[in-house]
Amino acid sequence: MSVTLTEAAAEKVLGLLAQQDNPDLHLRIFVSGGGCSGFQYGFTFDEQVKDNDTVVESHGVKLLVDPMSLDLIKGAEIDYEKGLQGESFVIRNPNAAATCGCGKSFTPSENGGCANAGY
């Protein structure tokens, strides 16, 4: 089980990548310590695929995930939603027991769970 993008998220990422005008860029998804709930999600564009990265292709987008982050987001689905409060990426993470009110950080669950985080 790995990380996936919905079609809406992939469309948004492909649009952002096109603006960068660099065909070697990929989307790196990572988790770092911090935020209100202990861990926070991060996204960046990266040209380098590291030796220990997991590389996932989802709807035409190449995702790069380091091993530590993959342990915390394995099975997550990343969506892109538009609503009354604006547009954002939403992460549905089966490994999150709870997310912060800000929607950008989470508390991992030892036994699984599902909490949504907006980014």
Biopython code that builds the backbone (N, CA, C, O; Angstrom):
import numpy as np
from Bio.PDB.StructureBuilder import StructureBuilder

atoms = [
    (1, "MET", "N", (0.851, -1.175, 0.000)),
    (1, "MET", "CA", (0.000, 0.000, 0.000)),
    (1, "MET", "C", (0.893, 1.234, 0.000)),
    (1, "MET", "O", (1.888, 1.295, 0.722)),
    (2, "SER", "N", (0.526, 2.213, -0.816)),
    (2, "SER", "CA", (1.363, 3.387, -0.955)),
    (2, "SER", "C", (0.520, 4.647, -0.890)),
    (2, "SER", "O", (-0.635, 4.602, -0.467)),
    (3, "VAL", "N", (1.080, 5.751, -1.298)),
    (3, "VAL", "CA", (0.394, 7.032, -1.318)),
    (3, "VAL", "C", (-0.198, 7.244, -2.704)),
    (3, "VAL", "O", (0.452, 6.943, -3.705)),
    (4, "THR", "N", (-1.430, 7.761, -2.775)),
    (4, "THR", "CA", (-2.052, 8.011, -4.066)),
    (4, "THR", "C", (-2.598, 9.436, -4.133)),
    (4, "THR", "O", (-2.879, 10.069, -3.115)),
    (5, "LEU", "N", (-2.737, 9.910, -5.359)),
    (5, "LEU", "CA", (-3.379, 11.186, -5.633)),
    (5, "LEU", "C", (-4.720, 10.914, -6.300)),
    (5, "LEU", "O", (-4.847, 9.971, -7.080)),
    (6, "THR", "N", (-5.708, 11.726, -6.001)),
    (6, "THR", "CA", (-6.943, 11.665, -6.763)),
    (6, "THR", "C", (-6.693, 12.362, -8.098)),
    (6, "THR", "O", (-5.670, 13.022, -8.282)),
    (7, "GLU", "N", (-7.630, 12.211, -9.021)),
    (7, "GLU", "CA", (-7.484, 12.892, -10.309)),
    (7, "GLU", "C", (-7.437, 14.408, -10.131)),
    (7, "GLU", "O", (-6.682, 15.093, -10.821)),
    (8, "ALA", "N", (-8.244, 14.932, -9.204)),
    (8, "ALA", "CA", (-8.264, 16.382, -8.958)),
    (8, "ALA", "C", (-6.915, 16.867, -8.434)),
    (8, "ALA", "O", (-6.420, 17.910, -8.861)),
    (9, "ALA", "N", (-6.320, 16.112, -7.510)),
    (9, "ALA", "CA", (-5.013, 16.496, -6.967)),
    (9, "ALA", "C", (-3.936, 16.406, -8.045)),
    (9, "ALA", "O", (-3.084, 17.287, -8.156)),
    (10, "ALA", "N", (-3.980, 15.345, -8.832)),
    (10, "ALA", "CA", (-2.989, 15.177, -9.894)),
    (10, "ALA", "C", (-3.084, 16.316, -10.906)),
    (10, "ALA", "O", (-2.063, 16.841, -11.352)),
    (11, "GLU", "N", (-4.300, 16.696, -11.266)),
    (11, "GLU", "CA", (-4.494, 17.796, -12.215)),
    (11, "GLU", "C", (-3.877, 19.089, -11.675)),
    (11, "GLU", "O", (-3.221, 19.822, -12.415)),
    (12, "LYS", "N", (-4.091, 19.367, -10.381)),
    (12, "LYS", "CA", (-3.533, 20.579, -9.768)),
    (12, "LYS", "C", (-2.014, 20.510, -9.744)),
    (12, "LYS", "O", (-1.345, 21.485, -10.083)),
    (13, "VAL", "N", (-1.467, 19.375, -9.348)),
    (13, "VAL", "CA", (0.001, 19.222, -9.283)),
    (13, "VAL", "C", (0.607, 19.359, -10.674)),
    (13, "VAL", "O", (1.623, 20.034, -10.841)),
    (14, "LEU", "N", (0.003, 18.732, -11.665)),
    (14, "LEU", "CA", (0.530, 18.837, -13.036)),
    (14, "LEU", "C", (0.518, 20.288, -13.513)),
    (14, "LEU", "O", (1.436, 20.717, -14.212)),
    (15, "GLY", "N", (-0.510, 21.041, -13.143)),
    (15, "GLY", "CA", (-0.563, 22.462, -13.485)),
    (15, "GLY", "C", (0.544, 23.254, -12.812)),
    (15, "GLY", "O", (1.165, 24.117, -13.433)),
    (16, "LEU", "N", (0.792, 22.960, -11.534)),
    (16, "LEU", "CA", (1.869, 23.636, -10.803)),
    (16, "LEU", "C", (3.237, 23.273, -11.375)),
    (16, "LEU", "O", (4.118, 24.125, -11.495)),
    (17, "LEU", "N", (3.405, 21.999, -11.727)),
    (17, "LEU", "CA", (4.677, 21.568, -12.327)),
    (17, "LEU", "C", (4.905, 22.258, -13.668)),
    (17, "LEU", "O", (6.031, 22.644, -13.981)),
    (18, "ALA", "N", (3.855, 22.415, -14.456)),
    (18, "ALA", "CA", (3.972, 23.066, -15.767)),
    (18, "ALA", "C", (4.441, 24.512, -15.614)),
    (18, "ALA", "O", (5.184, 25.021, -16.454)),
    (19, "GLN", "N", (4.008, 25.168, -14.545)),
    (19, "GLN", "CA", (4.417, 26.551, -14.296)),
    (19, "GLN", "C", (5.909, 26.658, -13.984)),
    (19, "GLN", "O", (6.513, 27.711, -14.188)),
    (20, "GLN", "N", (6.499, 25.577, -13.494)),
    (20, "GLN", "CA", (7.916, 25.585, -13.131)),
    (20, "GLN", "C", (8.824, 25.456, -14.350)),
    (20, "GLN", "O", (10.008, 25.785, -14.277)),
    (21, "ASP", "N", (8.284, 24.986, -15.456)),
    (21, "ASP", "CA", (9.023, 24.851, -16.713)),
    (21, "ASP", "C", (10.317, 24.044, -16.537)),
    (21, "ASP", "O", (11.371, 24.409, -17.057)),
    (22, "ASN", "N", (10.206, 22.934, -15.788)),
    (22, "ASN", "CA", (11.354, 22.045, -15.569)),
    (22, "ASN", "C", (10.833, 20.603, -15.611)),
    (22, "ASN", "O", (10.225, 20.145, -14.644)),
    (23, "PRO", "N", (11.058, 19.892, -16.700)),
    (23, "PRO", "CA", (10.511, 18.533, -16.844)),
    (23, "PRO", "C", (11.114, 17.510, -15.882)),
    (23, "PRO", "O", (10.611, 16.390, -15.785)),
    (24, "ASP", "N", (12.180, 17.873, -15.172)),
    (24, "ASP", "CA", (12.826, 16.945, -14.242)),
    (24, "ASP", "C", (12.248, 17.008, -12.830)),
    (24, "ASP", "O", (12.668, 16.245, -11.960)),
    (25, "LEU", "N", (11.302, 17.896, -12.591)),
    (25, "LEU", "CA", (10.738, 18.037, -11.246)),
    (25, "LEU", "C", (9.693, 16.967, -10.958)),
    (25, "LEU", "O", (8.918, 16.566, -11.826)),
    (26, "HIS", "N", (9.702, 16.520, -9.696)),
    (26, "HIS", "CA", (8.722, 15.566, -9.184)),
    (26, "HIS", "C", (8.171, 16.131, -7.877)),
    (26, "HIS", "O", (8.775, 17.025, -7.284)),
    (27, "LEU", "N", (7.044, 15.620, -7.432)),
    (27, "LEU", "CA", (6.466, 16.060, -6.166)),
    (27, "LEU", "C", (7.007, 15.201, -5.031)),
    (27, "LEU", "O", (6.825, 13.983, -5.014)),
    (28, "ARG", "N", (7.674, 15.855, -4.083)),
    (28, "ARG", "CA", (8.145, 15.162, -2.879)),
    (28, "ARG", "C", (7.149, 15.447, -1.763)),
    (28, "ARG", "O", (6.805, 16.597, -1.488)),
    (29, "ILE", "N", (6.696, 14.366, -1.126)),
    (29, "ILE", "CA", (5.796, 14.457, 0.018)),
    (29, "ILE", "C", (6.580, 13.987, 1.239)),
    (29, "ILE", "O", (7.225, 12.939, 1.211)),
    (30, "PHE", "N", (6.516, 14.778, 2.312)),
    (30, "PHE", "CA", (7.286, 14.394, 3.496)),
    (30, "PHE", "C", (6.527, 14.738, 4.772)),
    (30, "PHE", "O", (5.579, 15.523, 4.767)),
    (31, "VAL", "N", (6.969, 14.133, 5.849)),
    (31, "VAL", "CA", (6.431, 14.401, 7.175)),
    (31, "VAL", "C", (7.593, 14.862, 8.030)),
    (31, "VAL", "O", (8.672, 14.270, 8.002)),
    (32, "SER", "N", (7.366, 15.925, 8.792)),
    (32, "SER", "CA", (8.401, 16.402, 9.710)),
    (32, "SER", "C", (7.780, 16.643, 11.076)),
    (32, "SER", "O", (6.565, 16.796, 11.197)),
    (33, "GLY", "N", (8.613, 16.675, 12.093)),
    (33, "GLY", "CA", (8.142, 16.962, 13.434)),
    (33, "GLY", "C", (7.717, 18.415, 13.526)),
    (33, "GLY", "O", (8.357, 19.295, 12.950)),
    (34, "GLY", "N", (6.641, 18.664, 14.248)),
    (34, "GLY", "CA", (6.184, 20.035, 14.420)),
    (34, "GLY", "C", (4.679, 20.133, 14.260)),
    (34, "GLY", "O", (3.977, 19.125, 14.175)),
    (35, "GLY", "N", (4.208, 21.345, 14.220)),
    (35, "GLY", "CA", (2.775, 21.566, 14.116)),
    (35, "GLY", "C", (2.100, 21.368, 15.463)),
    (35, "GLY", "O", (2.740, 21.004, 16.449)),
    (36, "CYS", "N", (0.835, 21.607, 15.487)),
    (36, "CYS", "CA", (0.066, 21.531, 16.734)),
    (36, "CYS", "C", (-0.082, 20.113, 17.264)),
    (36, "CYS", "O", (-0.233, 19.911, 18.469)),
    (37, "SER", "N", (-0.041, 19.122, 16.364)),
    (37, "SER", "CA", (-0.318, 17.748, 16.778)),
    (37, "SER", "C", (0.911, 16.843, 16.776)),
    (37, "SER", "O", (0.784, 15.639, 16.999)),
    (38, "GLY", "N", (2.078, 17.390, 16.532)),
    (38, "GLY", "CA", (3.295, 16.585, 16.623)),
    (38, "GLY", "C", (3.988, 16.330, 15.301)),
    (38, "GLY", "O", (5.218, 16.323, 15.248)),
    (39, "PHE", "N", (3.234, 16.121, 14.230)),
    (39, "PHE", "CA", (3.814, 15.894, 12.908)),
    (39, "PHE", "C", (3.075, 16.765, 11.899)),
    (39, "PHE", "O", (1.879, 17.016, 12.038)),
    (40, "GLN", "N", (3.799, 17.219, 10.887)),
    (40, "GLN", "CA", (3.149, 18.009, 9.849)),
    (40, "GLN", "C", (3.561, 17.515, 8.471)),
    (40, "GLN", "O", (4.660, 16.999, 8.270)),
    (41, "TYR", "N", (2.644, 17.690, 7.534)),
    (41, "TYR", "CA", (2.875, 17.295, 6.152)),
    (41, "TYR", "C", (3.621, 18.405, 5.424)),
    (41, "TYR", "O", (3.492, 19.585, 5.751)),
    (42, "GLY", "N", (4.401, 18.000, 4.435)),
    (42, "GLY", "CA", (5.063, 18.979, 3.594)),
    (42, "GLY", "C", (5.096, 18.507, 2.153)),
    (42, "GLY", "O", (5.125, 17.309, 1.873)),
    (43, "PHE", "N", (5.092, 19.469, 1.248)),
    (43, "PHE", "CA", (5.179, 19.211, -0.188)),
    (43, "PHE", "C", (6.259, 20.114, -0.756)),
    (43, "PHE", "O", (6.371, 21.277, -0.369)),
    (44, "THR", "N", (7.041, 19.590, -1.659)),
    (44, "THR", "CA", (8.002, 20.402, -2.376)),
    (44, "THR", "C", (8.274, 19.754, -3.725)),
    (44, "THR", "O", (7.989, 18.572, -3.918)),
    (45, "PHE", "N", (8.814, 20.510, -4.643)),
    (45, "PHE", "CA", (9.248, 19.940, -5.914)),
    (45, "PHE", "C", (10.718, 19.584, -5.792)),
    (45, "PHE", "O", (11.493, 20.317, -5.177)),
    (46, "ASP", "N", (11.099, 18.459, -6.377)),
    (46, "ASP", "CA", (12.469, 17.972, -6.247)),
    (46, "ASP", "C", (12.895, 17.314, -7.554)),
    (46, "ASP", "O", (12.119, 16.587, -8.173)),
    (47, "GLU", "N", (14.131, 17.573, -7.968)),
    (47, "GLU", "CA", (14.682, 16.941, -9.172)),
    (47, "GLU", "C", (15.351, 15.613, -8.855)),
    (47, "GLU", "O", (15.449, 14.741, -9.717)),
    (48, "GLN", "N", (15.816, 15.459, -7.607)),
    (48, "GLN", "CA", (16.610, 14.278, -7.250)),
    (48, "GLN", "C", (15.775, 13.178, -6.621)),
    (48, "GLN", "O", (15.009, 13.408, -5.685)),
    (49, "VAL", "N", (15.938, 11.988, -7.152)),
    (49, "VAL", "CA", (15.372, 10.793, -6.540)),
    (49, "VAL", "C", (16.495, 10.179, -5.719)),
    (49, "VAL", "O", (17.509, 9.745, -6.267)),
    (50, "LYS", "N", (16.312, 10.143, -4.403)),
    (50, "LYS", "CA", (17.346, 9.593, -3.520)),
    (50, "LYS", "C", (17.274, 8.062, -3.525)),
    (50, "LYS", "O", (16.233, 7.477, -3.823)),
    (51, "ASP", "N", (18.387, 7.438, -3.195)),
    (51, "ASP", "CA", (18.486, 5.975, -3.228)),
    (51, "ASP", "C", (17.407, 5.279, -2.409)),
    (51, "ASP", "O", (16.909, 4.227, -2.809)),
    (52, "ASN", "N", (17.043, 5.857, -1.266)),
    (52, "ASN", "CA", (16.080, 5.184, -0.388)),
    (52, "ASN", "C", (14.641, 5.688, -0.575)),
    (52, "ASN", "O", (13.751, 5.277, 0.169)),
    (53, "ASP", "N", (14.399, 6.563, -1.549)),
    (53, "ASP", "CA", (13.041, 7.053, -1.816)),
    (53, "ASP", "C", (12.153, 5.946, -2.374)),
    (53, "ASP", "O", (12.611, 5.074, -3.112)),
    (54, "THR", "N", (10.896, 5.999, -2.013)),
    (54, "THR", "CA", (9.885, 5.220, -2.706)),
    (54, "THR", "C", (9.322, 6.133, -3.785)),
    (54, "THR", "O", (8.950, 7.274, -3.511)),
    (55, "VAL", "N", (9.262, 5.632, -4.996)),
    (55, "VAL", "CA", (8.750, 6.406, -6.122)),
    (55, "VAL", "C", (7.418, 5.804, -6.534)),
    (55, "VAL", "O", (7.323, 4.611, -6.822)),
    (56, "VAL", "N", (6.389, 6.645, -6.558)),
    (56, "VAL", "CA", (5.045, 6.204, -6.898)),
    (56, "VAL", "C", (4.539, 7.073, -8.041)),
    (56, "VAL", "O", (4.692, 8.294, -8.020)),
    (57, "GLU", "N", (3.942, 6.440, -9.028)),
    (57, "GLU", "CA", (3.308, 7.179, -10.128)),
    (57, "GLU", "C", (1.802, 7.122, -9.893)),
    (57, "GLU", "O", (1.226, 6.046, -9.735)),
    (58, "SER", "N", (1.171, 8.304, -9.872)),
    (58, "SER", "CA", (-0.270, 8.368, -9.641)),
    (58, "SER", "C", (-0.873, 9.404, -10.585)),
    (58, "SER", "O", (-0.596, 10.596, -10.459)),
    (59, "HIS", "N", (-1.690, 8.956, -11.522)),
    (59, "HIS", "CA", (-2.355, 9.831, -12.493)),
    (59, "HIS", "C", (-1.364, 10.741, -13.217)),
    (59, "HIS", "O", (-1.650, 11.916, -13.450)),
    (60, "GLY", "N", (-0.209, 10.201, -13.568)),
    (60, "GLY", "CA", (0.771, 10.968, -14.334)),
    (60, "GLY", "C", (1.728, 11.803, -13.511)),
    (60, "GLY", "O", (2.580, 12.489, -14.075)),
    (61, "VAL", "N", (1.614, 11.766, -12.197)),
    (61, "VAL", "CA", (2.499, 12.514, -11.312)),
    (61, "VAL", "C", (3.434, 11.533, -10.617)),
    (61, "VAL", "O", (2.987, 10.532, -10.056)),
    (62, "LYS", "N", (4.724, 11.818, -10.656)),
    (62, "LYS", "CA", (5.691, 10.986, -9.944)),
    (62, "LYS", "C", (5.870, 11.561, -8.538)),
    (62, "LYS", "O", (6.290, 12.706, -8.370)),
    (63, "LEU", "N", (5.542, 10.740, -7.525)),
    (63, "LEU", "CA", (5.659, 11.125, -6.120)),
    (63, "LEU", "C", (6.919, 10.517, -5.533)),
    (63, "LEU", "O", (7.226, 9.353, -5.791)),
    (64, "LEU", "N", (7.648, 11.290, -4.748)),
    (64, "LEU", "CA", (8.841, 10.814, -4.045)),
    (64, "LEU", "C", (8.552, 10.872, -2.548)),
    (64, "LEU", "O", (8.087, 11.892, -2.039)),
    (65, "VAL", "N", (8.831, 9.769, -1.844)),
    (65, "VAL", "CA", (8.589, 9.713, -0.401)),
    (65, "VAL", "C", (9.758, 9.026, 0.277)),
    (65, "VAL", "O", (10.150, 7.929, -0.120)),
    (66, "ASP", "N", (10.321, 9.664, 1.300)),
    (66, "ASP", "CA", (11.418, 9.051, 2.052)),
    (66, "ASP", "C", (10.855, 7.973, 2.987)),
    (66, "ASP", "O", (9.661, 7.985, 3.289)),
    (67, "PRO", "N", (11.705, 7.038, 3.451)),
    (67, "PRO", "CA", (11.213, 5.902, 4.247)),
    (67, "PRO", "C", (10.491, 6.285, 5.541)),
    (67, "PRO", "O", (9.458, 5.696, 5.859)),
    (68, "MET", "N", (11.014, 7.261, 6.292)),
    (68, "MET", "CA", (10.368, 7.649, 7.545)),
    (68, "MET", "C", (8.976, 8.215, 7.282)),
    (68, "MET", "O", (8.014, 7.877, 7.971)),
    (69, "SER", "N", (8.886, 9.077, 6.276)),
    (69, "SER", "CA", (7.585, 9.671, 5.945)),
    (69, "SER", "C", (6.607, 8.611, 5.463)),
    (69, "SER", "O", (5.427, 8.636, 5.814)),
    (70, "LEU", "N", (7.104, 7.678, 4.655)),
    (70, "LEU", "CA", (6.232, 6.627, 4.133)),
    (70, "LEU", "C", (5.602, 5.819, 5.259)),
    (70, "LEU", "O", (4.435, 5.439, 5.164)),
    (71, "ASP", "N", (6.352, 5.550, 6.319)),
    (71, "ASP", "CA", (5.793, 4.822, 7.460)),
    (71, "ASP", "C", (4.586, 5.545, 8.062)),
    (71, "ASP", "O", (3.658, 4.908, 8.561)),
    (72, "LEU", "N", (4.606, 6.879, 8.013)),
    (72, "LEU", "CA", (3.544, 7.669, 8.630)),
    (72, "LEU", "C", (2.389, 7.994, 7.687)),
    (72, "LEU", "O", (1.308, 8.369, 8.141)),
    (73, "ILE", "N", (2.610, 7.853, 6.370)),
    (73, "ILE", "CA", (1.538, 8.199, 5.420)),
    (73, "ILE", "C", (1.179, 7.064, 4.462)),
    (73, "ILE", "O", (0.440, 7.270, 3.499)),
    (74, "LYS", "N", (1.696, 5.882, 4.724)),
    (74, "LYS", "CA", (1.391, 4.733, 3.862)),
    (74, "LYS", "C", (-0.119, 4.525, 3.791)),
    (74, "LYS", "O", (-0.798, 4.450, 4.815)),
    (75, "GLY", "N", (-0.628, 4.433, 2.576)),
    (75, "GLY", "CA", (-2.056, 4.247, 2.376)),
    (75, "GLY", "C", (-2.844, 5.548, 2.279)),
    (75, "GLY", "O", (-4.060, 5.518, 2.085)),
    (76, "ALA", "N", (-2.173, 6.688, 2.412)),
    (76, "ALA", "CA", (-2.866, 7.979, 2.371)),
    (76, "ALA", "C", (-3.324, 8.321, 0.954)),
    (76, "ALA", "O", (-2.700, 7.931, -0.033)),
    (77, "GLU", "N", (-4.404, 9.042, 0.886)),
    (77, "GLU", "CA", (-4.909, 9.569, -0.377)),
    (77, "GLU", "C", (-4.861, 11.090, -0.292)),
    (77, "GLU", "O", (-5.316, 11.685, 0.684)),
    (78, "ILE", "N", (-4.306, 11.704, -1.324)),
    (78, "ILE", "CA", (-4.211, 13.158, -1.376)),
    (78, "ILE", "C", (-5.207, 13.649, -2.420)),
    (78, "ILE", "O", (-5.166, 13.240, -3.580)),
    (79, "ASP", "N", (-6.086, 14.518, -1.991)),
    (79, "ASP", "CA", (-7.126, 15.062, -2.858)),
    (79, "ASP", "C", (-6.922, 16.575, -2.949)),
    (79, "ASP", "O", (-6.172, 17.158, -2.166)),
    (80, "TYR", "N", (-7.592, 17.194, -3.903)),
    (80, "TYR", "CA", (-7.591, 18.652, -4.016)),
    (80, "TYR", "C", (-9.039, 19.074, -4.066)),
    (80, "TYR", "O", (-9.788, 18.657, -4.950)),
    (81, "GLU", "N", (-9.434, 19.905, -3.112)),
    (81, "GLU", "CA", (-10.831, 20.287, -2.998)),
    (81, "GLU", "C", (-11.000, 21.791, -3.088)),
    (81, "GLU", "O", (-10.163, 22.565, -2.623)),
    (82, "LYS", "N", (-12.113, 22.182, -3.702)),
    (82, "LYS", "CA", (-12.504, 23.584, -3.790)),
    (82, "LYS", "C", (-13.801, 23.740, -3.020)),
    (82, "LYS", "O", (-14.748, 22.977, -3.213)),
    (83, "GLY", "N", (-13.836, 24.731, -2.151)),
    (83, "GLY", "CA", (-15.041, 24.939, -1.365)),
    (83, "GLY", "C", (-15.224, 26.400, -1.010)),
    (83, "GLY", "O", (-14.526, 27.267, -1.536)),
    (84, "LEU", "N", (-16.156, 26.669, -0.123)),
    (84, "LEU", "CA", (-16.451, 28.038, 0.286)),
    (84, "LEU", "C", (-15.256, 28.704, 0.972)),
    (84, "LEU", "O", (-15.103, 29.923, 0.906)),
    (85, "GLN", "N", (-14.424, 27.920, 1.619)),
    (85, "GLN", "CA", (-13.282, 28.481, 2.333)),
    (85, "GLN", "C", (-12.012, 28.476, 1.491)),
    (85, "GLN", "O", (-10.920, 28.699, 2.013)),
    (86, "GLY", "N", (-12.146, 28.225, 0.206)),
    (86, "GLY", "CA", (-10.978, 28.261, -0.679)),
    (86, "GLY", "C", (-10.628, 26.890, -1.214)),
    (86, "GLY", "O", (-11.425, 25.954, -1.150)),
    (87, "GLU", "N", (-9.423, 26.790, -1.741)),
    (87, "GLU", "CA", (-8.925, 25.560, -2.340)),
    (87, "GLU", "C", (-7.768, 25.027, -1.507)),
    (87, "GLU", "O", (-6.975, 25.799, -0.969)),
    (88, "SER", "N", (-7.674, 23.703, -1.404)),
    (88, "SER", "CA", (-6.552, 23.126, -0.662)),
    (88, "SER", "C", (-6.400, 21.645, -0.979)),
    (88, "SER", "O", (-7.331, 20.974, -1.422)),
    (89, "PHE", "N", (-5.194, 21.170, -0.735)),
    (89, "PHE", "CA", (-4.955, 19.738, -0.770)),
    (89, "PHE", "C", (-5.465, 19.167, 0.541)),
    (89, "PHE", "O", (-5.284, 19.770, 1.599)),
    (90, "VAL", "N", (-6.095, 18.016, 0.474)),
    (90, "VAL", "CA", (-6.621, 17.336, 1.657)),
    (90, "VAL", "C", (-5.998, 15.955, 1.698)),
    (90, "VAL", "O", (-6.028, 15.221, 0.710)),
    (91, "ILE", "N", (-5.434, 15.605, 2.839)),
    (91, "ILE", "CA", (-4.766, 14.314, 3.005)),
    (91, "ILE", "C", (-5.630, 13.430, 3.889)),
    (91, "ILE", "O", (-5.919, 13.766, 5.037)),
    (92, "ARG", "N", (-6.034, 12.300, 3.338)),
    (92, "ARG", "CA", (-6.782, 11.304, 4.108)),
    (92, "ARG", "C", (-5.784, 10.221, 4.485)),
    (92, "ARG", "O", (-5.399, 9.389, 3.663)),
    (93, "ASN", "N", (-5.379, 10.252, 5.737)),
    (93, "ASN", "CA", (-4.290, 9.404, 6.195)),
    (93, "ASN", "C", (-4.809, 8.337, 7.160)),
    (93, "ASN", "O", (-5.265, 8.665, 8.256)),
    (94, "PRO", "N", (-4.746, 7.060, 6.763)),
    (94, "PRO", "CA", (-5.230, 5.999, 7.646)),
    (94, "PRO", "C", (-4.354, 5.802, 8.875)),
    (94, "PRO", "O", (-4.731, 5.069, 9.789)),
    (95, "ASN", "N", (-3.190, 6.446, 8.912)),
    (95, "ASN", "CA", (-2.276, 6.321, 10.047)),
    (95, "ASN", "C", (-2.411, 7.464, 11.042)),
    (95, "ASN", "O", (-1.672, 7.514, 12.025)),
    (96, "ALA", "N", (-3.333, 8.376, 10.805)),
    (96, "ALA", "CA", (-3.523, 9.528, 11.687)),
    (96, "ALA", "C", (-4.705, 9.283, 12.611)),
    (96, "ALA", "O", (-5.807, 8.966, 12.164)),
    (97, "ALA", "N", (-4.462, 9.434, 13.890)),
    (97, "ALA", "CA", (-5.531, 9.284, 14.870)),
    (97, "ALA", "C", (-6.328, 10.575, 14.988)),
    (97, "ALA", "O", (-7.525, 10.547, 15.272)),
    (98, "ALA", "N", (-5.659, 11.712, 14.767)),
    (98, "ALA", "CA", (-6.314, 13.014, 14.890)),
    (98, "ALA", "C", (-5.520, 14.044, 14.106)),
    (98, "ALA", "O", (-4.324, 13.883, 13.862)),
    (99, "THR", "N", (-6.215, 15.105, 13.719)),
    (99, "THR", "CA", (-5.539, 16.236, 13.091)),
    (99, "THR", "C", (-5.829, 17.477, 13.910)),
    (99, "THR", "O", (-6.807, 17.547, 14.654)),
    (100, "CYS", "N", (-4.957, 18.445, 13.753)),
    (100, "CYS", "CA", (-5.092, 19.711, 14.459)),
    (100, "CYS", "C", (-6.202, 20.540, 13.815)),
    (100, "CYS", "O", (-6.582, 20.288, 12.672)),
    (101, "GLY", "N", (-6.709, 21.503, 14.527)),
    (101, "GLY", "CA", (-7.722, 22.396, 13.985)),
    (101, "GLY", "C", (-7.250, 23.143, 12.753)),
    (101, "GLY", "O", (-8.055, 23.503, 11.895)),
    (102, "CYS", "N", (-5.938, 23.378, 12.660)),
    (102, "CYS", "CA", (-5.402, 24.082, 11.489)),
    (102, "CYS", "C", (-5.420, 23.177, 10.260)),
    (102, "CYS", "O", (-5.344, 23.664, 9.132)),
    (103, "GLY", "N", (-5.520, 21.858, 10.469)),
    (103, "GLY", "CA", (-5.598, 20.922, 9.359)),
    (103, "GLY", "C", (-4.279, 20.584, 8.715)),
    (103, "GLY", "O", (-4.252, 19.873, 7.711)),
    (104, "LYS", "N", (-3.182, 21.071, 9.262)),
    (104, "LYS", "CA", (-1.890, 20.840, 8.637)),
    (104, "LYS", "C", (-0.982, 19.898, 9.431)),
    (104, "LYS", "O", (0.114, 19.568, 8.977)),
    (105, "SER", "N", (-1.419, 19.475, 10.584)),
    (105, "SER", "CA", (-0.607, 18.561, 11.370)),
    (105, "SER", "C", (-1.479, 17.426, 11.896)),
    (105, "SER", "O", (-2.707, 17.509, 11.893)),
    (106, "PHE", "N", (-0.806, 16.355, 12.350)),
    (106, "PHE", "CA", (-1.557, 15.187, 12.788)),
    (106, "PHE", "C", (-0.826, 14.444, 13.894)),
    (106, "PHE", "O", (0.375, 14.611, 14.109)),
    (107, "THR", "N", (-1.586, 13.630, 14.572)),
    (107, "THR", "CA", (-1.049, 12.714, 15.571)),
    (107, "THR", "C", (-1.155, 11.317, 14.993)),
    (107, "THR", "O", (-2.247, 10.879, 14.629)),
    (108, "PRO", "N", (-0.029, 10.604, 14.904)),
    (108, "PRO", "CA", (-0.108, 9.250, 14.334)),
    (108, "PRO", "C", (-0.807, 8.290, 15.275)),
    (108, "PRO", "O", (-0.781, 8.450, 16.495)),
    (109, "SER", "N", (-1.427, 7.299, 14.683)),
    (109, "SER", "CA", (-2.112, 6.262, 15.433)),
    (109, "SER", "C", (-1.264, 5.005, 15.411)),
    (109, "SER", "O", (-0.688, 4.659, 14.380)),
    (110, "GLU", "N", (-1.185, 4.334, 16.522)),
    (110, "GLU", "CA", (-0.440, 3.072, 16.571)),
    (110, "GLU", "C", (-1.202, 1.963, 15.865)),
    (110, "GLU", "O", (-0.596, 1.049, 15.306)),
    (111, "ASN", "N", (-2.526, 2.039, 15.887)),
    (111, "ASN", "CA", (-3.346, 0.965, 15.334)),
    (111, "ASN", "C", (-4.155, 1.395, 14.118)),
    (111, "ASN", "O", (-5.119, 0.726, 13.748)),
    (112, "GLY", "N", (-3.776, 2.498, 13.498)),
    (112, "GLY", "CA", (-4.550, 2.986, 12.358)),
    (112, "GLY", "C", (-5.668, 3.878, 12.828)),
    (112, "GLY", "O", (-5.903, 3.998, 14.030)),
    (113, "GLY", "N", (-6.327, 4.474, 11.948)),
    (113, "GLY", "CA", (-7.384, 5.430, 12.203)),
    (113, "GLY", "C", (-7.511, 6.195, 10.911)),
    (113, "GLY", "O", (-6.799, 5.878, 9.958)),
    (114, "CYS", "N", (-8.343, 7.146, 10.828)),
    (114, "CYS", "CA", (-8.389, 7.958, 9.610)),
    (114, "CYS", "C", (-8.786, 9.359, 9.984)),
    (114, "CYS", "O", (-9.893, 9.606, 10.462)),
    (115, "ALA", "N", (-7.878, 10.266, 9.763)),
    (115, "ALA", "CA", (-8.161, 11.672, 9.998)),
    (115, "ALA", "C", (-7.783, 12.434, 8.747)),
    (115, "ALA", "O", (-6.792, 12.115, 8.090)),
    (116, "ASN", "N", (-8.556, 13.422, 8.425)),
    (116, "ASN", "CA", (-8.304, 14.233, 7.225)),
    (116, "ASN", "C", (-7.569, 15.497, 7.613)),
    (116, "ASN", "O", (-7.881, 16.126, 8.624)),
    (117, "ALA", "N", (-6.600, 15.859, 6.812)),
    (117, "ALA", "CA", (-5.869, 17.101, 7.029)),
    (117, "ALA", "C", (-5.883, 17.905, 5.745)),
    (117, "ALA", "O", (-5.645, 17.363, 4.666)),
    (118, "GLY", "N", (-6.157, 19.187, 5.855)),
    (118, "GLY", "CA", (-6.129, 20.070, 4.692)),
    (118, "GLY", "C", (-4.806, 20.787, 4.614)),
    (118, "GLY", "O", (-4.214, 21.123, 5.640)),
    (119, "TYR", "N", (-4.347, 21.020, 3.432)),
    (119, "TYR", "CA", (-3.069, 21.689, 3.252)),
    (119, "TYR", "C", (-3.171, 22.681, 2.142)),
    (119, "TYR", "O", (-2.192, 23.358, 1.827)),
]
sb = StructureBuilder()
sb.init_structure("model")
sb.init_model(0)
sb.init_chain("A")
sb.init_seg("    ")
for serial, (resi, resn, name, xyz) in enumerate(atoms, 1):
    if name == "N":
        sb.init_residue(resn, " ", resi, " ")
    sb.init_atom(name, np.array(xyz, "f"), 0.0, 1.0, " ", f" {name:<3s}", serial, name[0])
structure = sb.get_structure()
